């Protein structure tokens, strides 16, 4: 079975009430402050992080959140102890810092990204923290605590600058493997002077000053350990300036492929050869560069069906004076640059995009596009007076068939506040049916933007549980039919920039109250079909069983 359709029936619904995003981070008890170790030395690493993520670590149906911190004592002496943070969702609109109790502080690590995956299929999601020169893998013990198993597991990514990562099952053996997008070979000892000579004119160096690093691929051995198969798989021979990664089945052959957004060099699309190896086909597939043939500063990335074709399109966010590129998947293994046709070009040209996600923020049945922005040079206004370090966010509403409208100024004052944004993680943290946004900001507190009004339209969320397939069901493809609306999605790995997303698949339904059919093709090849389902609920679907009972308590509405 191939879950591919035509664009017929793909129509956006009606925006019943306007959606507003309200920043509830402080009122929710999130006191985290990102520290980027900013100094006059302009260490390149200062401006690149960090990420954020969602993880239901205690499996109570409420998504908890993790925030990655930046500074390590190797670069400077902080005024206070630095650590990343795990906040437990209390189920009442507030969160509690449980970092020390859980044992996931990631101290003395210049953290970058976070990736969440149940690598041992025990039902409890594990936590990978990426950083400069090493990573940390925390195994979830199932009792509210974690154990650092990095050394035993063999996934340290030693002496590399890991940016973003994806848990995915590239060989379909039912075990999650791990791919890491590595950045450049920078070090404090090789922190060259860049920018003009003079007070306040030193700048962070361009990545071209350093050599790129190839991605790392770890194969899951099934015994709690991993093997580095980077070179054997073909990934390790392609050096790049990797920042963002998403794994998805771009050609619908049942095998997960890898897309890596590279900074100031061509992007990589690694086609899965189904034999444990990959072939890099970025140019031939049409996603290495834009329509003008110039490579750009690729950062955040995501994949989703924006046109109703059943094929997953790609977005890549870039630095200002470049365009965020939307690559439309036209089938037969090829993408077309639809940036201008989609009408996202103008607004993205003036901003530097990092965290990037397709999401149906208004539940009208069409995938919209969110981009978190922030420049990389903290003194950019000395060179360009009309460009700022902190920048506003963007939301493009999909008006149907992949044509977008910039609605950023309609989503409330909190949404428009300029920030130096990096990671972005999308989730329905209050289980009310509309998608909220967690944004990590460089050298600043995070934002938790609660969606108010998106659930005026109907919706359906699906939590997949693999049995023959990997427990997280990464690689599963889902088709939802609700009247004239036919939607497609896939349980992907990675996405955005340095961040971990809600593991549930979300489908906006507009005014449709009934779902005629949900069809799931599992990575194992198995097929599940469910019919005549009500909207406005979160379904747990287990491979081989169908619907199972899982709690997803709704958080009471807060003013």
Secondary structure, DSSP 4 states (H G I P E B T S, - for coil): ------STT-------S--EEEE-TTTTT----------TT--GGGGT---EEEE-TT-SSS-EEEE-----TTT---SS----EEEEE-SSS-EEE-HHHHT---TT--EEEEEEE-TT-SSS-EEEEEEBS-EEEEEE-SSS-EEE-HHHHT---TTSBEEEEEEE-TT-SSS-EEEEEE-B---GGG---EE-SSTT-EEPPPGGGS-BEE-EEEEE-SSS-EEE-HHHHTSTT-EE-EEEEEEE-TT-SSS-EEEEEEBTS--EEEEE-SSS-EEE-HHHHT-SS-TTS---B---EEEE-SSSSSS-EEEE---TTS--EEEEEEETTEEEE-HHHHT-HHHHHTS-EEEEEEE-TT-SSS-EEEEEEB-S-TTGGGT-TT--SBB--EEEEE-STT-EEE-GGGS-HHHH--B-EEEEEEE-TT-SSS-EEEEEETTS--EEEEEESGGGSEEEEEEEE-SSS-TT-TT-EEEEEETTEEEEEE--EE-BTT-B--SSEEEEEET--EEEEEEEE-TTS-EEEEEEEESSEEEEEETTTEEE----PPPPP--
